């Protein structure tokens, strides 16, 4: 399951501009360009994460790793395409941005002469509470609590050299892939009884059709399975943190135009390897198949890197695209929680009750509508306010004050 969501534990910090507001909004300044690139990338990642997460709102079967029996051939093709292109990739992009943004927080604290450790501990504690509420009330696939806990480890290794961070990230991916490969060879399976999984999926769908109490109970029943999934996703997310930390220490996104050759190499290597692995993953049964998962664990980082490279090159050539997406990225935590709230109201019995009643193609149209509204609303909001609502609350808790909200 991919869950996974300029602050990313505000979720990833928006960057120095929020700690040290500028008097100039000149989009041509190098600092502002850097902020726009980071936040635009995060804004695009919001769409990718919603494309994956929405399946767990639209059907109770997805959480049990089986297809809805009502799906026809076209439905399975659409769902398979989403799994091929985005599953196991979207949260890696967010994880990279978390690690990169962490270095911006470190720099901001150093410029202000502020103690970093204590404020960061308050930040991740606030993020953990938000994540726990999110998991129970809105979405049983929360990643915020995991990010908060992994943030403690990132804080402990913040002085690691970039080369060491990259080696450690590769080692983590290798170990996790080896464990899954060994499990596959030994005959383990994630869905030992498909009939039981289908029955559980039907029960979950029915529970999500109920009122708020029924939805919360379903979320609580799903927590053990969620923890099991995060036990795998967590180490891979931390590997993404380390890659972002290494990139942040080299300030690679501060001047994207200087790294065009590197970005092109990421595309040239990442797309063939990543798409080949994603095909094996999707055709082999997706997250329900251990062999496919093993292949995806190794190859998904290549495809995520290729996506990031393509988007960064696009943003440097088309600054207006970055300008349009950056506000959504600056209030990423608010938008991530907002996505879950809207999906709760659209799909569960709390609102329209469309769970189990929309095809994958129709669900994709709903995703695009939600994201389009979020981009427009974020642009409107950030022209008037310095923080998204959730970012403001987390910042107030972190710094023990009430930051000015209006620009």
TIFI-752831 format. One record per residue (C-alpha): residue number from 1; x negated, y negated, z. Coordinates in nm, 2 decimals. Last residue first. Layout:
{k NUM&east X&north Y&up Z} .
...
***
This chain:
{k 407&east -0.08&north -3.80&up 0.46} .
{k 406&east 0.18&north -3.68&up 0.71} .
{k 405&east 0.11&north -3.40&up 0.95} .
{k 404&east -0.13&north -3.55&up 1.20} .
{k 403&east -0.28&north -3.28&up 1.41} .
{k 402&east -0.11&north -3.19&up 1.74} .
{k 401&east -0.38&north -3.07&up 1.97} .
{k 400&east -0.53&north -2.75&up 2.12} .
{k 399&east -0.77&north -2.70&up 1.83} .
{k 398&east -0.67&north -2.35&up 1.73} .
{k 397&east -0.31&north -2.37&up 1.84} .
{k 396&east -0.25&north -2.70&up 1.65} .
{k 395&east -0.43&north -2.54&up 1.35} .
{k 394&east -0.20&north -2.24&up 1.36} .
{k 393&east 0.11&north -2.46&up 1.37} .
{k 392&east -0.01&north -2.69&up 1.09} .
{k 391&east -0.11&north -2.39&up 0.87} .
{k 390&east 0.24&north -2.24&up 0.93} .
{k 389&east 0.41&north -2.57&up 0.83} .
{k 388&east 0.18&north -2.63&up 0.53} .
{k 387&east -0.08&north -2.90&up 0.59} .
{k 386&east -0.17&north -3.25&up 0.49} .
{k 385&east 0.18&north -3.36&up 0.41} .
{k 384&east 0.34&north -3.57&up 0.14} .
{k 383&east 0.17&north -3.47&up -0.19} .
{k 382&east 0.12&north -3.13&up -0.03} .
{k 381&east 0.50&north -3.07&up 0.00} .
{k 380&east 0.59&north -3.15&up -0.36} .
{k 379&east 0.31&north -2.94&up -0.51} .
{k 378&east 0.39&north -2.66&up -0.27} .
{k 377&east 0.76&north -2.67&up -0.37} .
{k 376&east 0.68&north -2.65&up -0.73} .
{k 375&east 0.43&north -2.36&up -0.68} .
{k 374&east 0.67&north -2.18&up -0.45} .
{k 373&east 0.97&north -2.21&up -0.69} .
{k 372&east 0.76&north -2.06&up -0.96} .
{k 371&east 0.65&north -1.78&up -0.73} .
{k 370&east 1.00&north -1.69&up -0.63} .
{k 369&east 1.12&north -1.70&up -1.00} .
{k 368&east 0.83&north -1.48&up -1.11} .
{k 367&east 0.89&north -1.23&up -0.84} .
{k 366&east 1.27&north -1.21&up -0.93} .
{k 365&east 1.17&north -1.15&up -1.29} .
{k 364&east 0.94&north -0.87&up -1.17} .
{k 363&east 1.23&north -0.71&up -0.97} .
{k 362&east 1.45&north -0.71&up -1.28} .
{k 361&east 1.17&north -0.51&up -1.46} .
{k 360&east 1.13&north -0.27&up -1.16} .
{k 359&east 1.51&north -0.21&up -1.17} .
{k 358&east 1.73&north -0.37&up -0.91} .
{k 357&east 1.99&north -0.19&up -0.69} .
{k 356&east 1.77&north 0.00&up -0.44} .
{k 355&east 1.74&north -0.31&up -0.21} .
{k 354&east 1.97&north -0.58&up -0.35} .
{k 353&east 2.13&north -0.66&up -0.01} .
{k 352&east 2.21&north -1.02&up -0.08} .
{k 351&east 2.11&north -1.14&up 0.27} .
{k 350&east 2.04&north -0.96&up 0.60} .
{k 349&east 2.14&north -0.65&up 0.41} .
{k 348&east 1.79&north -0.64&up 0.26} .
{k 347&east 1.68&north -0.75&up -0.09} .
{k 346&east 1.72&north -1.12&up -0.14} .
{k 345&east 1.70&north -1.24&up 0.22} .
{k 344&east 1.41&north -1.02&up 0.31} .
{k 343&east 1.24&north -1.11&up -0.02} .
{k 342&east 1.28&north -1.48&up 0.07} .
{k 341&east 1.13&north -1.43&up 0.42} .
{k 340&east 0.84&north -1.21&up 0.29} .
{k 339&east 0.75&north -1.47&up 0.02} .
{k 338&east 0.77&north -1.75&up 0.29} .
{k 337&east 0.52&north -1.57&up 0.51} .
{k 336&east 0.28&north -1.56&up 0.22} .
{k 335&east 0.37&north -1.92&up 0.12} .
{k 334&east 0.31&north -2.05&up 0.47} .
{k 333&east -0.02&north -1.87&up 0.49} .
{k 332&east -0.13&north -1.99&up 0.14} .
{k 331&east -0.07&north -2.36&up 0.21} .
{k 330&east -0.37&north -2.48&up 0.03} .
{k 329&east -0.33&north -2.20&up -0.23} .
{k 328&east 0.01&north -2.32&up -0.33} .
{k 327&east -0.13&north -2.68&up -0.37} .
{k 326&east -0.42&north -2.54&up -0.59} .
{k 325&east -0.20&north -2.38&up -0.85} .
{k 324&east -0.11&north -2.69&up -1.05} .
{k 323&east -0.45&north -2.86&up -1.01} .
{k 322&east -0.62&north -2.54&up -1.13} .
{k 321&east -0.41&north -2.53&up -1.44} .
{k 320&east -0.48&north -2.90&up -1.49} .
{k 319&east -0.85&north -2.83&up -1.48} .
{k 318&east -0.83&north -2.62&up -1.79} .
{k 317&east -1.19&north -2.52&up -1.88} .
{k 316&east -1.32&north -2.48&up -1.52} .
{k 315&east -0.99&north -2.32&up -1.41} .
{k 314&east -1.00&north -2.07&up -1.69} .
{k 313&east -1.36&north -1.97&up -1.61} .
{k 312&east -1.25&north -1.92&up -1.25} .
{k 311&east -0.95&north -1.72&up -1.35} .
{k 310&east -1.16&north -1.49&up -1.58} .
{k 309&east -1.42&north -1.44&up -1.31} .
{k 308&east -1.16&north -1.36&up -1.04} .
{k 307&east -0.99&north -1.10&up -1.27} .
{k 306&east -1.33&north -0.94&up -1.35} .
{k 305&east -1.42&north -0.93&up -0.98} .
{k 304&east -1.08&north -0.76&up -0.90} .
{k 303&east -1.15&north -0.51&up -1.18} .
{k 302&east -1.49&north -0.42&up -1.05} .
{k 301&east -1.36&north -0.40&up -0.69} .
{k 300&east -1.09&north -0.16&up -0.81} .
{k 299&east -1.35&north 0.09&up -0.94} .
{k 298&east -1.48&north 0.27&up -0.64} .
{k 297&east -1.16&north 0.27&up -0.43} .
{k 296&east -0.97&north 0.34&up -0.74} .
{k 295&east -1.15&north 0.66&up -0.81} .
{k 294&east -1.10&north 0.78&up -0.45} .
{k 293&east -0.73&north 0.68&up -0.46} .
{k 292&east -0.68&north 0.88&up -0.78} .
{k 291&east -0.83&north 1.18&up -0.61} .
{k 290&east -0.62&north 1.13&up -0.30} .
{k 289&east -0.29&north 1.10&up -0.49} .
{k 288&east 0.01&north 0.92&up -0.33} .
{k 287&east -0.15&north 0.58&up -0.38} .
{k 286&east -0.12&north 0.61&up -0.76} .
{k 285&east 0.00&north 0.94&up -0.90} .
{k 284&east -0.28&north 1.05&up -1.13} .
{k 283&east -0.17&north 0.83&up -1.42} .
{k 282&east -0.20&north 0.51&up -1.20} .
{k 281&east -0.53&north 0.59&up -1.04} .
{k 280&east -0.69&north 0.73&up -1.36} .
{k 279&east -0.57&north 0.42&up -1.55} .
{k 278&east -0.71&north 0.20&up -1.27} .
{k 277&east -1.05&north 0.37&up -1.30} .
{k 276&east -1.06&north 0.30&up -1.67} .
{k 275&east -0.93&north -0.05&up -1.62} .
{k 274&east -1.20&north -0.13&up -1.36} .
{k 273&east -1.49&north 0.02&up -1.55} .
{k 272&east -1.40&north -0.15&up -1.88} .
{k 271&east -1.28&north -0.48&up -1.72} .
{k 270&east -1.56&north -0.52&up -1.46} .
{k 269&east -1.87&north -0.48&up -1.68} .
{k 268&east -1.80&north -0.74&up -1.95} .
{k 267&east -1.59&north -0.96&up -1.71} .
{k 266&east -1.84&north -0.97&up -1.43} .
{k 265&east -2.11&north -1.03&up -1.70} .
{k 264&east -1.91&north -1.33&up -1.82} .
{k 263&east -1.89&north -1.47&up -1.47} .
{k 262&east -2.26&north -1.43&up -1.42} .
{k 261&east -2.33&north -1.62&up -1.74} .
{k 260&east -2.09&north -1.89&up -1.65} .
{k 259&east -2.25&north -1.95&up -1.31} .
{k 258&east -2.34&north -2.32&up -1.33} .
{k 257&east -1.99&north -2.42&up -1.43} .
{k 256&east -1.86&north -2.27&up -1.10} .
{k 255&east -2.04&north -2.54&up -0.90} .
{k 254&east -1.92&north -2.51&up -0.54} .
{k 253&east -1.78&north -2.17&up -0.61} .
{k 252&east -2.12&north -2.00&up -0.58} .
{k 251&east -2.21&north -2.18&up -0.25} .
{k 250&east -2.49&north -1.92&up -0.20} .
{k 249&east -2.38&north -1.87&up 0.16} .
{k 248&east -2.02&north -1.86&up 0.03} .
{k 247&east -2.10&north -1.58&up -0.22} .
{k 246&east -2.26&north -1.37&up 0.06} .
{k 245&east -1.96&north -1.43&up 0.29} .
{k 244&east -1.72&north -1.35&up 0.01} .
{k 243&east -1.90&north -1.02&up -0.05} .
{k 242&east -1.88&north -0.95&up 0.32} .
{k 241&east -1.51&north -1.03&up 0.35} .
{k 240&east -1.44&north -0.79&up 0.05} .
{k 239&east -1.62&north -0.51&up 0.24} .
{k 238&east -1.40&north -0.60&up 0.53} .
{k 237&east -1.09&north -0.55&up 0.31} .
{k 236&east -1.22&north -0.21&up 0.22} .
{k 235&east -1.27&north -0.12&up 0.58} .
{k 234&east -0.91&north -0.24&up 0.66} .
{k 233&east -0.74&north -0.07&up 0.37} .
{k 232&east -0.81&north 0.28&up 0.49} .
{k 231&east -0.70&north 0.23&up 0.86} .
{k 230&east -0.45&north -0.01&up 0.72} .
{k 229&east -0.26&north 0.28&up 0.56} .
{k 228&east -0.24&north 0.47&up 0.88} .
{k 227&east -0.13&north 0.16&up 1.07} .
{k 226&east 0.15&north 0.11&up 0.83} .
{k 225&east 0.26&north 0.48&up 0.87} .
{k 224&east 0.27&north 0.43&up 1.24} .
{k 223&east 0.46&north 0.09&up 1.20} .
{k 222&east 0.74&north 0.23&up 0.98} .
{k 221&east 0.98&north 0.31&up 1.26} .
{k 220&east 0.94&north -0.05&up 1.39} .
{k 219&east 1.02&north -0.19&up 1.04} .
{k 218&east 1.32&north 0.03&up 1.02} .
{k 217&east 1.44&north -0.09&up 1.36} .
{k 216&east 1.39&north -0.45&up 1.25} .
{k 215&east 1.60&north -0.39&up 0.94} .
{k 214&east 1.88&north -0.22&up 1.13} .
{k 213&east 1.89&north -0.52&up 1.38} .
{k 212&east 1.89&north -0.77&up 1.09} .
{k 211&east 2.19&north -0.61&up 0.92} .
{k 210&east 2.20&north -0.29&up 0.72} .
{k 209&east 2.09&north -0.23&up 0.36} .
{k 208&east 1.73&north -0.18&up 0.48} .
{k 207&east 1.85&north 0.12&up 0.68} .
{k 206&east 2.00&north 0.27&up 0.37} .
{k 205&east 1.68&north 0.23&up 0.17} .
{k 204&east 1.48&north 0.38&up 0.46} .
{k 203&east 1.72&north 0.68&up 0.48} .
{k 202&east 1.68&north 0.74&up 0.10} .
{k 201&east 1.31&north 0.71&up 0.13} .
{k 200&east 1.30&north 0.96&up 0.41} .
{k 199&east 1.50&north 1.21&up 0.20} .
{k 198&east 1.26&north 1.16&up -0.09} .
{k 197&east 0.97&north 1.21&up 0.14} .
{k 196&east 1.12&north 1.53&up 0.28} .
{k 195&east 1.17&north 1.66&up -0.08} .
{k 194&east 0.81&north 1.56&up -0.16} .
{k 193&east 0.67&north 1.77&up 0.12} .
{k 192&east 0.29&north 1.73&up 0.16} .
{k 191&east 0.28&north 1.37&up 0.04} .
{k 190&east -0.06&north 1.24&up 0.14} .
{k 189&east -0.24&north 1.56&up 0.04} .
{k 188&east -0.54&north 1.75&up 0.17} .
{k 187&east -0.68&north 2.02&up -0.05} .
{k 186&east -1.04&north 2.03&up 0.09} .
{k 185&east -1.16&north 1.87&up -0.24} .
{k 184&east -0.91&north 1.58&up -0.20} .
{k 183&east -1.03&north 1.52&up 0.16} .
{k 182&east -1.39&north 1.52&up 0.05} .
{k 181&east -1.31&north 1.26&up -0.22} .
{k 180&east -1.12&north 1.05&up 0.03} .
{k 179&east -1.41&north 1.05&up 0.27} .
{k 178&east -1.66&north 0.99&up -0.01} .
{k 177&east -1.46&north 0.69&up -0.13} .
{k 176&east -1.46&north 0.54&up 0.22} .
{k 175&east -1.83&north 0.59&up 0.25} .
{k 174&east -1.91&north 0.44&up -0.08} .
{k 173&east -1.69&north 0.13&up -0.03} .
{k 172&east -1.86&north 0.07&up 0.31} .
{k 171&east -2.20&north 0.12&up 0.16} .
{k 170&east -2.13&north -0.13&up -0.12} .
{k 169&east -2.02&north -0.39&up 0.14} .
{k 168&east -2.33&north -0.32&up 0.35} .
{k 167&east -2.55&north -0.38&up 0.05} .
{k 166&east -2.37&north -0.70&up -0.03} .
{k 165&east -2.40&north -0.83&up 0.33} .
{k 164&east -2.77&north -0.74&up 0.34} .
{k 163&east -2.83&north -0.94&up 0.03} .
{k 162&east -2.64&north -1.24&up 0.17} .
{k 161&east -2.84&north -1.24&up 0.50} .
{k 160&east -2.63&north -1.17&up 0.81} .
{k 159&east -2.58&north -1.46&up 1.04} .
{k 158&east -2.20&north -1.42&up 1.04} .
{k 157&east -2.22&north -1.06&up 1.17} .
{k 156&east -2.03&north -1.11&up 1.50} .
{k 155&east -1.78&north -1.36&up 1.34} .
{k 154&east -1.71&north -1.11&up 1.07} .
{k 153&east -1.63&north -0.84&up 1.33} .
{k 152&east -1.39&north -1.07&up 1.50} .
{k 151&east -1.23&north -1.16&up 1.17} .
{k 150&east -1.17&north -0.79&up 1.12} .
{k 149&east -0.92&north -0.81&up 1.40} .
{k 148&east -0.74&north -1.11&up 1.26} .
{k 147&east -0.74&north -0.97&up 0.91} .
{k 146&east -0.58&north -0.65&up 1.04} .
{k 145&east -0.31&north -0.85&up 1.21} .
{k 144&east -0.25&north -1.05&up 0.90} .
{k 143&east -0.21&north -0.75&up 0.67} .
{k 142&east 0.17&north -0.69&up 0.72} .
{k 141&east 0.33&north -0.40&up 0.54} .
{k 140&east 0.64&north -0.37&up 0.77} .
{k 139&east 0.77&north -0.70&up 0.64} .
{k 138&east 0.99&north -0.97&up 0.79} .
{k 137&east 1.08&north -0.93&up 1.16} .
{k 136&east 0.84&north -0.66&up 1.30} .
{k 135&east 0.54&north -0.70&up 1.07} .
{k 134&east 0.57&north -1.08&up 1.05} .
{k 133&east 0.59&north -1.11&up 1.43} .
{k 132&east 0.27&north -0.90&up 1.46} .
{k 131&east 0.10&north -1.10&up 1.19} .
{k 130&east 0.19&north -1.44&up 1.35} .
{k 129&east 0.05&north -1.30&up 1.68} .
{k 128&east -0.27&north -1.19&up 1.51} .
{k 127&east -0.31&north -1.52&up 1.33} .
{k 126&east -0.29&north -1.70&up 1.66} .
{k 125&east -0.56&north -1.48&up 1.81} .
{k 124&east -0.76&north -1.53&up 1.49} .
{k 123&east -0.76&north -1.91&up 1.53} .
{k 122&east -0.82&north -1.90&up 1.91} .
{k 121&east -1.13&north -1.68&up 1.84} .
{k 120&east -1.24&north -1.93&up 1.57} .
{k 119&east -1.21&north -2.22&up 1.81} .
{k 118&east -1.43&north -2.04&up 2.06} .
{k 117&east -1.69&north -1.93&up 1.81} .
{k 116&east -1.74&north -2.26&up 1.62} .
{k 115&east -1.86&north -2.51&up 1.88} .
{k 114&east -1.83&north -2.85&up 1.72} .
{k 113&east -2.12&north -3.07&up 1.58} .
{k 112&east -1.88&north -3.21&up 1.32} .
{k 111&east -2.10&north -3.11&up 1.04} .
{k 110&east -2.17&north -2.77&up 1.20} .
{k 109&east -1.79&north -2.70&up 1.24} .
{k 108&east -1.73&north -2.79&up 0.87} .
{k 107&east -2.02&north -2.56&up 0.76} .
{k 106&east -1.88&north -2.26&up 0.96} .
{k 105&east -1.53&north -2.32&up 0.83} .
{k 104&east -1.66&north -2.33&up 0.47} .
{k 103&east -1.85&north -2.00&up 0.54} .
{k 102&east -1.52&north -1.85&up 0.65} .
{k 101&east -1.36&north -1.96&up 0.33} .
{k 100&east -1.59&north -1.73&up 0.14} .
{k 99&east -1.50&north -1.43&up 0.36} .
{k 98&east -1.13&north -1.50&up 0.34} .
{k 97&east -1.16&north -1.55&up -0.04} .
{k 96&east -1.32&north -1.21&up -0.09} .
{k 95&east -1.04&north -1.05&up 0.12} .
{k 94&east -0.78&north -1.23&up -0.09} .
{k 93&east -0.93&north -1.09&up -0.41} .
{k 92&east -0.95&north -0.74&up -0.25} .
{k 91&east -0.58&north -0.77&up -0.15} .
{k 90&east -0.49&north -0.80&up -0.52} .
{k 89&east -0.70&north -0.51&up -0.64} .
{k 88&east -0.57&north -0.19&up -0.48} .
{k 87&east -0.24&north -0.22&up -0.68} .
{k 86&east -0.27&north -0.49&up -0.94} .
{k 85&east -0.31&north -0.37&up -1.29} .
{k 84&east -0.24&north 0.01&up -1.27} .
{k 83&east 0.03&north -0.02&up -1.00} .
{k 82&east 0.21&north -0.30&up -1.19} .
{k 81&east 0.19&north -0.09&up -1.51} .
{k 80&east 0.32&north 0.22&up -1.32} .
{k 79&east 0.62&north 0.02&up -1.20} .
{k 78&east 0.70&north -0.09&up -1.56} .
{k 77&east 0.65&north 0.26&up -1.69} .
{k 76&east 0.85&north 0.42&up -1.42} .
{k 75&east 1.14&north 0.19&up -1.49} .
{k 74&east 1.12&north 0.26&up -1.86} .
{k 73&east 1.14&north 0.63&up -1.79} .
{k 72&east 1.43&north 0.61&up -1.56} .
{k 71&east 1.44&north 0.52&up -1.19} .
{k 70&east 1.73&north 0.65&up -0.98} .
{k 69&east 1.51&north 0.90&up -0.81} .
{k 68&east 1.31&north 0.61&up -0.65} .
{k 67&east 0.95&north 0.70&up -0.69} .
{k 66&east 0.76&north 0.85&up -0.40} .
{k 65&east 0.49&north 0.71&up -0.17} .
{k 64&east 0.70&north 0.69&up 0.15} .
{k 63&east 0.68&north 0.31&up 0.15} .
{k 62&east 0.79&north 0.30&up -0.21} .
{k 61&east 1.11&north 0.50&up -0.14} .
{k 60&east 1.29&north 0.22&up 0.06} .
{k 59&east 1.32&north 0.02&up -0.25} .
{k 58&east 1.31&north -0.35&up -0.35} .
{k 57&east 1.12&north -0.47&up -0.04} .
{k 56&east 0.84&north -0.23&up -0.07} .
{k 55&east 0.81&north -0.29&up -0.44} .
{k 54&east 0.79&north -0.66&up -0.37} .
{k 53&east 0.44&north -0.62&up -0.21} .
{k 52&east 0.26&north -0.55&up -0.54} .
{k 51&east 0.38&north -0.84&up -0.75} .
{k 50&east 0.38&north -1.05&up -0.44} .
{k 49&east 0.00&north -0.99&up -0.39} .
{k 48&east -0.07&north -1.09&up -0.75} .
{k 47&east 0.14&north -1.41&up -0.73} .
{k 46&east -0.04&north -1.51&up -0.41} .
{k 45&east -0.37&north -1.44&up -0.57} .
{k 44&east -0.30&north -1.71&up -0.82} .
{k 43&east -0.27&north -1.96&up -0.53} .
{k 42&east -0.59&north -1.83&up -0.38} .
{k 41&east -0.78&north -1.89&up -0.71} .
{k 40&east -0.62&north -2.23&up -0.72} .
{k 39&east -0.74&north -2.30&up -0.36} .
{k 38&east -1.10&north -2.20&up -0.43} .
{k 37&east -1.11&north -2.39&up -0.76} .
{k 36&east -0.93&north -2.69&up -0.62} .
{k 35&east -1.16&north -2.72&up -0.32} .
{k 34&east -1.47&north -2.70&up -0.55} .
{k 33&east -1.33&north -2.96&up -0.78} .
{k 32&east -1.25&north -3.19&up -0.48} .
{k 31&east -1.61&north -3.15&up -0.36} .
{k 30&east -1.76&north -3.22&up -0.70} .
{k 29&east -1.55&north -3.54&up -0.75} .
{k 28&east -1.35&north -3.53&up -1.07} .
{k 27&east -1.02&north -3.49&up -0.90} .
{k 26&east -1.05&north -3.83&up -0.73} .
{k 25&east -0.84&north -3.80&up -0.42} .
{k 24&east -1.05&north -4.05&up -0.23} .
{k 23&east -1.03&north -4.13&up 0.14} .
{k 22&east -1.14&north -3.78&up 0.21} .
{k 21&east -1.01&north -3.57&up 0.49} .
{k 20&east -1.28&north -3.40&up 0.71} .
{k 19&east -1.13&north -3.09&up 0.86} .
{k 18&east -0.87&north -3.05&up 0.59} .
{k 17&east -1.11&north -3.14&up 0.31} .
{k 16&east -1.38&north -2.91&up 0.44} .
{k 15&east -1.21&north -2.60&up 0.31} .
{k 14&east -0.87&north -2.46&up 0.28} .
{k 13&east -0.95&north -2.21&up 0.54} .
{k 12&east -0.85&north -1.85&up 0.45} .
{k 11&east -0.53&north -1.72&up 0.60} .
{k 10&east -0.49&north -2.05&up 0.83} .
{k 9&east -0.64&north -1.73&up 0.86} .
{k 8&east -0.65&north -1.77&up 0.49} .
{k 7&east -0.68&north -2.14&up 0.49} .
{k 6&east -0.69&north -2.35&up 0.20} .
{k 5&east -0.21&north -1.27&up 0.18} .
{k 4&east -0.20&north -0.80&up 0.17} .
{k 3&east -0.04&north -0.62&up 0.14} .
{k 2&east -0.13&north -0.34&up -0.09} .
{k 1&east 0.00&north 0.00&up 0.00} .
***
